[in-house]
């Protein structure tokens, strides 16, 4: 099943995402980190790569108080700590964030700009390699390629050698306790980033060569470039369908999409009989050519007796991730005369979005009846049809 793949990897790192900026250079009514790229906020893009990394123990986001509602919309589907409000300056927000995660006692912390949505697992792993060698501060950067001039007004007064010059990015990674103590000891001096503060307080800073793709979105031109990059990187959509049926039996409730629904009957099945999750799992497996749920989790295997069906869905997600795929959307149709689905629809969507690590708008749930026709019309059970689109 592949569920034990990363169990031996220690989660020893906290992520601090600074999302309190106002993005004045970008303009618009919404702060840049909440603007959308392919229907997903820039902040959400920035979170996604960290949340799937096996060494990340926690993610703490620092926001502006005015953005709380936008933040809540952006992180639906993510299981994150409550956001905290930042300070006047970037370094104030860093200290507030570091103080919030102090109780977790992480070995390392990575401090990342919310407006850098193209950080990659490769860059993160390179940073970890340097940290694990004993470096207290590791930062990504790219070598300066263009000729540099210094001017007074429009008049050039000097050409600057670009040798050994770097453009620095985030995430900037640190030994947690050391960077926390440096922030606490700072005398109020202002710095443009955390690595500069660390350097000024005597910490040795190590650079790894990053990618120009890990750029910070600052202007409208950056937004346009980001949109083009996402389109260029668009994967091939693969469609899968799933269909499952479970009959009613004596009981006092049933599970649909991982949500317990009070009812005067239950659903009969070898596992927890979550007919909706079974259909979704089959649809994902169909899209990636991964077989079917019955072959992977045989109903006659005692191992899966009364098993929580979310395990099956998480296993299908891991298979997608292992192929480098992306879940584009899930569309679910629940067919029954009863129980009523509408009162539970939102919780179902939120639970599925959380399990699949997608935005809420990528999960749709519809409910219908068969107008008293067939076995569902006779109130003998529930049928579910699912369609998944996976980008590979």
JOZIMO-V205500 format. One record per helix or strand of 3 or more residues. SS is the DSSP state (h for helix, s for strand). FROM is the first residue (numbers start at 1). TO is the last residue. If there is no record, write none. Layout:
ss: (SS,SS)
from: (FROM,FROM)
to: (TO,TO)
This chain:
ss: (s,h,h,s,h,h,s,h,s,s,s,s,h,h,s,h,s,s,s,s,h,h,h,h,s,h,h,s,h,s)
from: (13,32,42,56,65,90,108,121,137,148,155,166,176,194,206,220,237,253,259,265,275,293,302,310,326,342,360,363,374,381)
to: (19,34,51,63,74,104,113,132,143,152,160,175,185,200,209,232,250,256,262,267,288,296,304,322,335,356,362,368,377,391)
